C-alpha cells in the first residue's frame, strides 16, 4: 500500500431474486486514494474482482442521476461520495440499493413507483388554447418570475429524495419529494394555466402527508430543497382552496388557535381539525392521554401582552396582502 | 450562565414533566432561567404552512423579547428550536424583513437579530460542557442502553442550522455517555417521529413512529430519549397506536432528554413526573437501581 492510499472496506448488498432467497453483504477491501469516489470503486470491483456485481450508472459526473444508492445508510450519488470521508466517519463503506423501490438485482432498483408519482403531477406546461400567448411572447416570463423556481430545474431525477423519504416508506400513496418539487415548478410558472386545478388535485393523499422532516433536502445532491417547496405549496393550496383537507384544517386551525391565548390549546386544536363529530374518533386515545396528562384538556395560560400578537395577526393575516414590489 | 427560557407550549401543558426535569438539571448546573410570560407559541411548523411571514413575525417578537433583556434563548423542544432559528435566518431576507418590521414597528417592537437560539442539548454539551455534567453525576446510568432520538427540527435543514453534524450527529450520544448510559446507534435516531401528520393520517404517522421504535429495539435499546416533546407524544403517548401500525408488541420507555440527565444527578422518578408517561419507565429504572414509579 502506498502512502497515498487508504484500505477501503466495502460491504456491498448482493441479491439476485432468480437465485437468492435473501440478500447478503459481500466484503471487498481495496487500497484506494481517499479521493476515489464510490462509483469508481464499485466499477473496479466489477472489473477486477466480481463481474456479476450489478449497478446502474452513466455519466460519472453527477449529471445523469443514475447512480443514486445508499452509502452508509444515506441516499446519495455514488459518483459524488468519496471513499476517504466515508471511511473516516464509519470505518467501512456499506453500499445498498435505494430504499422505497423494489430491488431488481444488487444495487439496481425498479423505479416504476417513483416515475408513476412523477406522472401523477402531469409534469408539463398546461396551456389554455383559449388564451394563447401573445405573438412573440412564447417565453413570457420576467427574470423575477423565473427566479421563483430557480432551484427545481436543477433536479436530475436521481430519486435520492424518494429513497430518503419516511412518508414514502410508510405510505405508498405519498407522491414523494421530487414529484412535489416538480409540481411547485408548474404551479408558480406564470405560463401554466392549471394552477388551481393542480393545487386542488394534489391535496388528497398527497401534499399534506409530507412530514417536513427535511430528509429530502439533506439527500438532494442538487440542492433543490424539496421540503421547502412543499411548504410553499401548502401555503399556496390554503390561499387558493381554503382549509379543505385535514392537513390544511390543522394548519389553519393551529394558526387561529394560538392567537386566542398566545399558547396552544391542545384540546381545542383536535376539535378544529376534526370537527365536533370527527373528534369522537379520538376519544379512546384521548382519554388514555388525559388520564396521565390532565393539563391537555385545560386552556393554557393567557400570555402577557397578547394584544401584540393580535396586532401582528391583523397586520399580516387579517388584511389582504399588499401588492408585491 | 443566564438564558431566556423558552419552554414552548407542550412543556407548559401536557408535557409538564419536561419542564420539571429541565428545571432540575439547570438548577444543578447553575444555569439560570429567566422567564418571560409574554413569549408566544413558535408556530410549531403548522402556522408557517398557513402563513409563513406571520410565523416569522411571531418569532421575531419572541426573539425581540430576549434581545431586550440581553439574553440568548434556551429551548427544550426540537421544533421550537427549529422554528425560532429559521425565523432568525429568514429575517436576513430583505423582503421578509421589511414585511415583519412593518408589522412590529407600530407596536414599538424592534428585533435587531442578535439573539442566538440554543437547545438544551447544545447548552449542556457545548456551553456547560460534559465535564461539568459528569461532575454532577451521582447515579451513573451504567448498563442502561439508550437510543437517542433527535427530532428533525434540531438537525435539519443542516446547512441552515449547522450546530451539529446533521447526518451523523453525536452530541446526544456524548451526553448519554457522560451520564454513564450506553448510547445505541440506529438509523432511526435521525429519522422522523411521524408527529406532523398524526392529525392528517394517523395510521401513517404511527407507522413512521413504530419503525423508529422497532429500529431502536432491534439495536438493543432498553429505552429511548428525545429532546423534543412532540417526538415524545408520538413515541410515548401514541406508542400503543404505533405498535398496531407496525404489528409488533412495543413497550419502549421514552424519556425526555433532561429526565435522563436528572436521573443520573440523583432525581427521583416522582421529581421528574415519570408517572405521567403512557409507557411505564419501570424496566429502565430497574436497570439503574432507581425505585420504580409509584
Interface residues (C-beta under 8 A of the other chain):
Chain A: X73 X74 X89 X166 X167 X169 X170 X171 X174 X208 X209 X210 X211 X212 X213 X214 X215 X217 X218 X225 X227 X228 X231 X234 X235 X238 X245 X246 X247 X248 X250 X251 X252 X254 X255 X258 X262 X263 X264 X266 X270 X273 X274 X285 X288 X289 X292 X293 X295 X296 X298 X300 X301 X303 X304 X305 X308 X309 X311 X312 X313 X315 X316 X317
Chain B: X9 X10 X12 X13 X14 X15 X16 X37 X38 X39 X40 X41 X43 X44 X45 X46 X47 X48 X49 X50 X51 X52 X53 X54 X57 X58 X61 X99 X100 X102 X103 X104 X106 X107 X109 X152 X156 X157 X158 X166 X167 X168 X187 X191 X192 X194 X196 X197 X199 X200 X201 X204 X205 X207 X208 X211 X237 X238 X240 X241 X275 X276 X277 X278
